[in-house]
Amino acid sequence: MKIILVCSAGMSTSMLVKKMKQSADDRNIMAEINAVAESQLKNELDDLDVVLIGPQVRYLEKKIREQLEPKGIAVDVIDQIAYGMIQGDKVLDQAIALKK
């Protein structure tokens, strides 16, 4: 599963990616997880399954949905509490639920 977090290139998103990768490893889930700025998203579409949008850039949701959902890529805004508390396991669960 390939998951991209769209952010404004903040430090908290990279910490969240690290926690998500750890959670995936702990559960033996094969996942490629990265964070990119919205301007770089178009370069990451190969084999992309899920895009999670950071709460601080939720205003991008409509634009990203219109771009990606027709291609079969699931899109959602990261749960604000899970994001703020850097709960990688919960954000990974959110991505997995979207993929189904």
C-alpha positions in Angstrom: 0.0 0.0 0.0 1.3 3.4 -0.9 0.2 6.3 1.3 1.0 10.0 0.9 0.5 12.6 3.5 0.0 16.1 2.0 1.3 18.8 4.2 2.9 22.2 4.3 6.3 20.5 4.8 6.1 20.8 8.6 8.1 18.9 11.2 5.0 17.3 12.8 4.1 15.5 9.5 7.5 13.9 9.2 7.2 12.7 12.8 3.7 11.3 12.0 5.1 9.4 8.9 7.8 7.9 11.2 5.2 6.7 13.7 3.0 5.3 10.9 5.9 3.4 9.4 6.7 2.0 12.9 3.0 0.9 13.3 3.0 -0.7 9.9 6.2 -2.6 10.7 4.8 -3.7 14.1 1.8 -5.2 12.3 3.7 -6.7 9.4 1.8 -4.4 7.0 3.7 -3.6 3.7 3.3 0.1 3.3 5.2 2.9 1.6 4.5 6.1 3.5 5.8 9.6 2.7 4.9 13.2 3.2 5.0 15.7 0.4 3.9 19.3 -0.3 0.8 19.6 -2.4 2.9 21.0 -5.3 4.8 17.7 -5.4 1.8 15.3 -5.2 1.6 15.0 -9.0 5.1 13.4 -9.0 3.9 10.7 -6.5 0.9 9.2 -8.3 2.4 5.9 -9.5 0.8 3.0 -7.5 -0.7 5.5 -5.1 -3.5 4.1 -2.9 -4.4 6.7 -0.3 -3.8 10.5 0.1 -4.2 11.9 3.6 -4.3 15.7 3.9 -2.9 17.4 7.0 -5.5 19.4 8.9 -3.5 22.6 8.4 -4.0 22.3 4.7 -7.6 20.9 4.7 -8.5 23.8 2.3 -6.9 21.6 -0.4 -9.3 18.7 0.0 -11.7 19.6 -2.8 -9.0 20.2 -5.3 -7.1 17.0 -4.4 -10.4 14.9 -4.4 -11.3 16.2 -7.9 -7.8 15.3 -9.1 -7.4 11.8 -7.6 -10.7 10.2 -6.9 -11.5 9.7 -10.6 -8.2 7.7 -10.7 -9.3 5.4 -7.9 -7.1 7.0 -5.2 -8.8 7.5 -1.8 -8.6 10.9 -0.3 -9.4 12.2 3.2 -8.3 14.7 5.8 -6.2 13.3 8.7 -8.1 13.1 11.9 -7.1 16.3 13.7 -6.7 14.7 17.2 -4.7 11.8 15.8 -2.5 14.3 13.9 -2.0 16.6 16.9 -1.1 13.7 19.2 1.1 12.1 16.4 -0.8 8.8 16.7 0.7 7.0 13.8 -1.3 3.9 14.5 -4.7 5.7 14.2 -3.7 7.5 11.1 -2.5 4.2 9.5 -5.9 2.7 10.5 -7.6 5.6 8.8 -5.6 4.9 5.6 -6.4 1.2 5.7 -10.1 1.9 6.2 -10.1 4.2 3.1 -8.3 1.6 1.0 -11.0 -1.0 1.6 
